[in-house]
Amino acid sequence: MSKRILWSIEVTNHLNKRLEEYIKLDSFKTKSEFVRTAVRDRLSKELKEFKEIKNESL
């Protein structure tokens, strides 16, 4: 496994509480796991859209 980098992200109290409530309902074990998954999914989506736009412009 690669070395991990610690992100320090400020969020509103409201967002923090909503995430804590969601984690209780879903299979995510921690806030960190949720954020890593969300970032991974978003990057995958953005890269796919970028490639589609780039291919259309060729």
LODO-213031 format. One record per residue (C-alpha): residue number from 1; x, y, z. Coordinates in pm, whole numbers, plus 50000, padded with zeros to 5 digits. Example, Ala and Ser with C-alpha at 12.3 -4.5 7.8 and 13.67 -1.06 7.14 Angstrom:
2
> k|x|y|z
> 1|51230|49550|50780;
> 2|51367|49894|50714;
//
This chain:
58
> k|x|y|z
> 1|50000|50000|50000;
> 2|50123|50348|49922;
> 3|50202|50601|50190;
> 4|49895|50798|50292;
> 5|49864|51174|50307;
> 6|49649|51332|50577;
> 7|49388|51579|50452;
> 8|49253|51834|50694;
> 9|48916|51946|50561;
> 10|48693|52198|50734;
> 11|48321|52128|50707;
> 12|48014|52287|50857;
> 13|47859|52136|51166;
> 14|47546|52061|50963;
> 15|47740|51865|50700;
> 16|47930|51676|50969;
> 17|47606|51573|51143;
> 18|47444|51468|50814;
> 19|47746|51253|50730;
> 20|47747|51093|51076;
> 21|47376|51011|51037;
> 22|47434|50863|50691;
> 23|47726|50648|50807;
> 24|47499|50491|51069;
> 25|47254|50391|50793;
> 26|47502|50274|50531;
> 27|47792|50033|50523;
> 28|48065|50295|50556;
> 29|48267|50244|50871;
> 30|48419|50590|50899;
> 31|48394|50942|50764;
> 32|48735|50895|50605;
> 33|48618|50587|50418;
> 34|48315|50780|50291;
> 35|48526|51076|50176;
> 36|48785|50853|50005;
> 37|48510|50666|49820;
> 38|48333|50989|49722;
> 39|48654|51145|49590;
> 40|48748|50828|49401;
> 41|48401|50808|49242;
> 42|48400|51177|49150;
> 43|48747|51161|48996;
> 44|48646|50858|48791;
> 45|48334|51038|48667;
> 46|48521|51360|48588;
> 47|48795|51173|48400;
> 48|48538|50984|48193;
> 49|48356|51309|48104;
> 50|48686|51480|48022;
> 51|48784|51197|47786;
> 52|48443|51214|47614;
> 53|48472|51590|47562;
> 54|48828|51555|47436;
> 55|48724|51283|47188;
> 56|48432|51495|47062;
> 57|48663|51787|46990;
> 58|48895|51578|46771;
//
